[in-house]
Amino acid sequence: MSVNDVSRWHHGVLVDLVENSVPAAPILAADSWLVTDGRTRALALHRDRFLSAVDSSGVAIDDADGFWTAAVAGLPRTGDWFPRVELRGAVDDADAALYLHHRPAPPVERSVVVATLAGEDPRTVPLVKGPDLLRMAQARTDVGAVGAGEAIIVTDGEGYVVEGAYSGLLWWRGSILCAPPLDFDRVDSVTVRSVLALATALGVETYTEAVTPAELDGVELWALNALHGPRIVTRWVDGPALAELPGRLNQWRTRLGALRQPL
């Protein structure tokens, strides 16, 4: 495969396509992960999340597990890559199908500026990664107008912090690692799960709490995803003042990096 190749799962094999031949059908499920020289982290969690989303989509798909296995087997073992797998629904003459986008990895960032997304929550299927990707892209574009690189979604009404458009959120209150409540509707972030599992293994206290942006004043806030890992939020536009304990982010990024395993 070469840069930006796209393949479709067809009768048990991946068939190469050209980028503009992918039908403009709704994305029902999607997942992506960072691969560096043939190594990645938490691949089994990405697999489970994607296949669960495919199963719950209501679309009949032939051998999604076989598709996943073939997609992983076909990834390069050198270089930095950020592949994406998708389930797209039927449209016009095209049937619902599974696709692999073979993408080079964008630059990995250590920090990000955020802003609260104005208006109502734009998500329509908040528990599944994929259906709202275009809405999340628009959310990030909207906050880009005020100098932010990530949009923070809050609950309608109370305004509690839920997640970023493309990231999960964690914050530190002293030595306690905090997260939004488990019953808040959001994508099950593999990177957040990995960090919380590490915290448990290391004996770090964790806590869940419902907070508004103002109630995060003075904390160290992380935005986490599969591409960047944990990023320090250096500024919240028109929001709380944030802090950073020197060395902590680098320490945890190193710990996460040590979890990478061969594909």
C-alpha positions as CSV (number, residue, x, y, z in Angstrom):
1,M,0.0,0.0,0.0
2,S,1.1,3.6,-0.5
3,V,0.2,6.9,1.1
4,N,-3.5,7.6,1.2
5,D,-4.6,4.3,-0.3
6,V,-8.2,3.2,0.4
7,S,-9.3,-0.4,0.4
8,R,-12.8,-1.9,0.5
9,W,-13.7,-5.3,2.1
10,H,-15.2,-7.3,-0.7
11,H,-15.9,-11.1,-0.6
12,G,-13.3,-11.6,2.1
13,V,-10.4,-9.6,0.6
14,L,-9.3,-5.9,0.7
15,V,-9.7,-4.4,-2.8
16,D,-7.7,-1.2,-3.5
17,L,-9.7,1.9,-4.5
18,V,-8.9,5.5,-5.4
19,E,-9.8,8.1,-2.7
20,N,-12.7,9.7,-4.6
21,S,-14.4,6.3,-5.3
22,V,-15.4,5.9,-1.7
23,P,-19.2,6.5,-1.7
24,A,-20.5,9.6,0.1
25,A,-22.4,7.4,2.5
26,P,-22.9,8.0,6.2
27,I,-20.2,6.7,8.5
28,L,-21.8,4.3,10.9
29,A,-18.6,3.3,12.8
30,A,-15.0,4.4,12.7
31,D,-11.7,3.9,14.5
32,S,-8.1,5.0,14.2
33,W,-4.8,4.4,16.0
34,L,-1.2,5.5,15.8
35,V,1.3,3.0,14.4
36,T,5.1,3.8,14.8
37,D,7.5,1.4,13.1
38,G,5.0,-1.4,13.3
39,R,4.1,-0.8,17.0
40,T,1.0,0.5,18.6
41,R,-0.8,0.6,21.9
42,A,-4.1,-0.9,23.1
43,L,-5.0,-2.4,19.7
44,A,-7.3,-4.9,21.2
45,L,-9.4,-2.1,22.8
46,H,-9.6,-0.4,19.4
47,R,-10.7,-3.7,17.8
48,D,-13.4,-4.3,20.4
49,R,-14.7,-0.8,20.2
50,F,-15.0,-0.9,16.4
51,L,-16.5,-4.3,16.1
52,S,-19.0,-3.5,18.8
53,A,-20.0,-0.4,16.9
54,V,-20.4,-2.5,13.7
55,D,-22.5,-5.0,15.5
56,S,-24.8,-2.4,17.0
57,S,-25.2,-0.5,13.7
58,G,-28.0,-2.8,12.5
59,V,-26.2,-3.3,9.1
60,A,-25.5,-6.8,7.9
61,I,-21.8,-7.0,7.2
62,D,-19.8,-10.1,6.1
63,D,-17.0,-11.1,8.5
64,A,-16.1,-7.8,10.1
65,D,-13.6,-9.7,12.3
66,G,-11.8,-10.9,9.1
67,F,-11.7,-7.4,7.8
68,W,-10.0,-6.1,11.0
69,T,-7.4,-8.9,10.8
70,A,-6.7,-8.2,7.2
71,A,-6.5,-4.5,7.8
72,V,-3.9,-4.8,10.6
73,A,-1.9,-7.4,8.6
74,G,-1.6,-5.0,5.6
75,L,-0.2,-2.0,7.6
76,P,3.5,-1.1,7.1
77,R,6.0,-2.0,9.8
78,T,8.1,1.1,9.2
79,G,7.2,4.8,9.5
80,D,4.4,6.7,11.3
81,W,0.9,5.9,10.2
82,F,-2.6,6.7,11.4
83,P,-5.0,4.3,9.7
84,R,-8.7,4.6,9.9
85,V,-11.3,1.8,9.5
86,E,-14.9,2.6,8.7
87,L,-18.3,1.1,8.2
88,R,-20.3,3.2,5.7
89,G,-24.0,2.7,5.1
90,A,-25.7,2.0,1.8
91,V,-26.2,4.9,-0.6
92,D,-27.5,5.0,-4.2
93,D,-26.1,1.8,-5.9
94,A,-23.4,1.2,-3.3
95,D,-24.0,-1.4,-0.5
96,A,-22.9,-0.8,3.1
97,A,-19.3,-1.8,3.3
98,L,-16.1,-1.7,5.4
99,Y,-13.2,0.5,4.4
100,L,-9.5,0.9,5.4
101,H,-7.9,4.4,4.9
102,H,-4.2,4.0,4.9
103,R,-3.0,7.4,6.2
104,P,0.3,8.9,7.2
105,A,0.3,10.2,10.7
106,P,0.0,13.9,11.3
107,P,2.5,15.5,13.6
108,V,2.1,14.5,17.2
109,E,1.4,17.4,19.6
110,R,2.2,17.8,23.3
111,S,-0.2,20.7,24.0
112,V,-3.5,22.2,22.8
113,V,-5.7,25.3,23.4
114,V,-9.4,24.6,23.9
115,A,-12.6,26.5,23.9
116,T,-16.2,25.6,24.9
117,L,-18.4,24.9,22.0
118,A,-21.3,27.4,21.9
119,G,-24.9,26.3,21.5
120,E,-26.5,22.9,21.9
121,D,-24.6,19.6,21.9
122,P,-24.3,18.7,18.2
123,R,-23.7,15.0,18.7
124,T,-26.4,12.6,17.5
125,V,-24.9,9.3,18.4
126,P,-22.6,10.2,21.3
127,L,-21.7,6.7,22.4
128,V,-20.3,5.6,19.0
129,K,-17.2,6.9,17.2
130,G,-18.0,7.6,13.5
131,P,-21.5,8.9,13.0
132,D,-20.7,12.4,14.3
133,L,-17.2,12.8,12.7
134,L,-18.3,15.6,10.4
135,R,-20.1,17.4,13.2
136,M,-17.0,17.2,15.3
137,A,-14.9,18.5,12.5
138,Q,-17.2,21.5,12.2
139,A,-17.1,22.0,16.0
140,R,-13.3,22.2,15.9
141,T,-13.5,24.6,12.9
142,D,-15.9,26.8,14.9
143,V,-13.6,27.1,17.9
144,G,-10.6,27.6,15.6
145,A,-12.0,31.1,14.9
146,V,-11.1,32.0,18.5
147,G,-7.7,30.4,18.4
148,A,-8.5,27.0,19.8
149,G,-7.4,23.6,18.5
150,E,-10.1,21.6,20.3
151,A,-13.7,22.1,21.1
152,I,-15.0,21.2,24.5
153,I,-18.6,19.8,24.6
154,V,-20.7,20.4,27.6
155,T,-24.1,19.1,28.6
156,D,-27.2,21.0,27.6
157,G,-28.6,22.9,30.5
158,E,-26.1,22.3,33.3
159,G,-23.1,22.9,31.2
160,Y,-21.0,20.1,32.6
161,V,-17.8,19.1,30.8
162,V,-18.2,15.9,28.8
163,E,-15.4,15.5,26.2
164,G,-13.5,17.2,23.4
165,A,-14.6,16.9,19.8
166,Y,-11.7,14.6,19.1
167,S,-10.5,13.8,22.6
168,G,-11.3,12.5,26.0
169,L,-10.6,14.6,29.1
170,L,-8.8,14.0,32.4
171,W,-7.7,16.5,35.0
172,W,-5.6,16.5,38.2
173,R,-6.6,17.8,41.6
174,G,-3.3,17.6,43.3
175,S,-2.3,13.9,43.1
176,I,-5.9,12.7,42.2
177,L,-6.7,12.0,38.6
178,C,-10.2,12.9,37.7
179,A,-12.7,12.2,34.9
180,P,-16.3,13.0,33.9
181,P,-18.9,10.7,35.4
182,L,-19.2,7.3,33.7
183,D,-22.9,7.9,32.9
184,F,-22.2,11.0,30.8
185,D,-22.8,10.0,27.1
186,R,-19.4,10.1,25.3
187,V,-17.2,7.9,23.1
188,D,-15.3,5.3,25.2
189,S,-11.8,6.8,24.7
190,V,-9.2,4.0,24.5
191,T,-6.4,6.4,25.6
192,V,-8.4,7.6,28.6
193,R,-9.0,4.0,29.5
194,S,-5.3,3.2,29.2
195,V,-4.2,6.1,31.4
196,L,-6.8,5.2,34.1
197,A,-5.7,1.6,34.0
198,L,-2.1,2.8,34.4
199,A,-3.1,5.0,37.3
200,T,-4.8,2.0,39.0
201,A,-1.7,-0.2,38.5
202,L,0.5,2.6,40.0
203,G,-1.8,3.2,43.0
204,V,-2.8,6.6,41.9
205,E,-6.2,7.7,43.3
206,T,-8.9,8.3,40.6
207,Y,-12.2,10.1,40.9
208,T,-15.2,11.0,38.8
209,E,-17.0,14.3,39.1
210,A,-19.4,16.5,37.2
211,V,-17.9,19.9,36.7
212,T,-18.5,23.1,34.7
213,P,-15.6,24.7,33.0
214,A,-15.4,27.3,35.8
215,E,-14.9,24.5,38.4
216,L,-11.7,23.4,36.6
217,D,-10.0,26.7,37.5
218,G,-6.5,26.0,38.7
219,V,-6.3,22.3,37.7
220,E,-4.0,20.5,35.2
221,L,-6.2,19.5,32.3
222,W,-5.4,16.8,29.7
223,A,-7.0,16.2,26.3
224,L,-6.3,12.7,25.2
225,N,-6.6,10.7,22.0
226,A,-5.0,7.9,20.0
227,L,-2.9,10.2,17.8
228,H,-1.4,12.5,20.4
229,G,-1.8,10.6,23.7
230,P,-2.3,13.0,26.6
231,R,-1.8,16.7,25.7
232,I,-1.6,19.4,28.2
233,V,-4.3,22.1,27.8
234,T,-2.3,25.3,28.0
235,R,-5.2,27.7,27.7
236,W,-9.0,27.6,27.7
237,V,-10.3,30.5,25.7
238,D,-12.7,32.6,27.8
239,G,-12.6,29.8,30.3
240,P,-10.8,28.7,33.5
241,A,-7.1,29.4,34.2
242,L,-5.2,26.1,34.1
243,A,-2.0,24.8,35.7
244,E,0.8,22.3,34.9
245,L,3.0,20.4,37.3
246,P,6.4,20.3,35.6
247,G,7.4,16.9,34.4
248,R,4.1,15.1,35.1
249,L,2.9,15.1,31.5
250,N,6.2,13.8,30.1
251,Q,6.3,11.1,32.7
252,W,2.9,9.8,31.7
253,R,3.5,10.1,28.0
254,T,6.6,7.9,28.5
255,R,4.6,5.4,30.5
256,L,2.0,5.2,27.7
257,G,4.7,4.9,25.1
258,A,6.1,1.9,26.9
259,L,2.8,0.1,26.3
260,R,3.3,-0.1,22.5
261,Q,3.4,-3.6,21.1
262,P,4.1,-5.1,17.7
263,L,1.0,-5.2,15.4
